Amino acid sequence: MKINTVCAIIFLLTSALGHAGESLLFHLSVQGVPVENGKTLNMTYQELSREADYSIAEVKFISGGSVSSSMFMLRGTCGVARARGQKFFHVEHVSKDPIRLRVRFQPNASERELNPENKVEKVFSVAECGLLGF
């Protein structure tokens, strides 16, 4: 009888831990915020999965302007980096429909990576996120 009770408790705890791990994924959403040109920003940013050196995130764009939606995506990416305790990250577009991003982390960054000629190669720092108020 005691063995069955212990097994049941272990099963319940491992089930709860699995759900707790899922809830640690970063999420950000905005609804009804007025932005440029009289538009309204409605978007969500959801971290889908985590690996040791990167996260995969999905962005759902409902409405908004090009500048405000880009800044929202950067804010979400900064949030993922902070949630993961990372200092430097690079964003890679995985797909356009749905919008999926790979946020790749690295322990440090050179001056050239922080200020590249080709802005697609830019490595961001969490310090830059702070300067933007993210």
N, C-alpha and C positions, 0 to 999 in steps of 0.2 A: 504493500500500500504506500509506504513512504517513497519507494523508488518511482512509482507512478506519479506521485505528487511532485517530486523533484523534477522529473522529466517534463511534466506539464508546465512548471514554473520556468524552466530553461527554454522551452518552446515559446512561451509567451514573451519572455525577455528578448530572445533573439528576433522575434517578429517585431516587437516594439523598436528595437535598435535599428532594424532595417528601415522602418518608416522614419525614424529620427534622422538617419543619414540622408534620406531623400529630402527632408525639410531643410537641410543645410544648404541646398543649392540656392544661389542668389536669384532674387526676383525684383524687378522694378517696373512700375507702370505709371502712366499719366493719362488723365482723362479730362477733356474739356478745358485745357489751358490755352488762353489766347496767345498767339504767336504772330510772326511777321505777316504782313499783307492781309490782315483780317482773318487768317486761318486759325483753326483750332487743333491743338496737338493731342492726339490719341494714339498711344503706342504701349507695347509691353516688351520687356527684355527678360528672358528667362534662361538661366544657366541650365543646360540639359544634362551634362555629364562632366566628370572630372577624371583626369589622368594625372600622373605625377608632374608633368611639365606643361600641361595645357588644360583648358576647359573648352567645351563646345556650348555655344549659346544660340538662341533663336530670337529674332526680333520680329514682332508683328507690327506693321505699320498700317494704321487705319486712316489717319489724316494728319495734316500738319505741313509745315514748310520745309524746304530743303536744309536750311541752316539749323532750325530747331530740331529736326529729326536726326541730323548728324550729331549734334551736341548731346541729344538724348542717348544715342548709341555709345558715344564716348563716355558719358556718365555711367551707363550700365557696365561698360567694360572696366572702368575705374573701380566700380563697386565689386566686380568679380575679383580683380587683383587684390583689393583690400581684404575681401573675405578670405582669400587664399593666403594672405600674409606675404604677398609678393611685392617687390619694389620696381621691377621693370617688366614690360610686356609689349608684344607685337601682335597686331590684329591681322588675321588672314581671312578673306572671304571664302567660305566653303561652298555656298550655293546662294542663288538669287531668289528662288521661289521654292520653299520658304527661305527667308533671309537667315542664313546660318553663318556664324563666325567661329573661328578657332582663335582663342586667346592664348598665345604661347608665352610662357614665362621664362625669364632668364635671370641669373643671379646678379649680373651687372651689365653695364652698357658703356660703349665707347662714345666719345664726343661725336664721331662720324655717324654712329647709329642713332644718336639723339637728334642730330641735325643733318640728315642725309640730303643729297641733291634730289634724289627721287623720293618724294614724300610717301610713296607706297611702302617703302622700306623702313619707315620711322619706327623707332622703339620709344615707347612712352614710359615715363616714370610716374610713380604714385605721387611724387612731389609736384609734378606738373598738374596732376588731377587736383591737388590741394590748391594750387594757384588759381585754378578755374572755379573753385568753390565746390568741387565734387568730392 
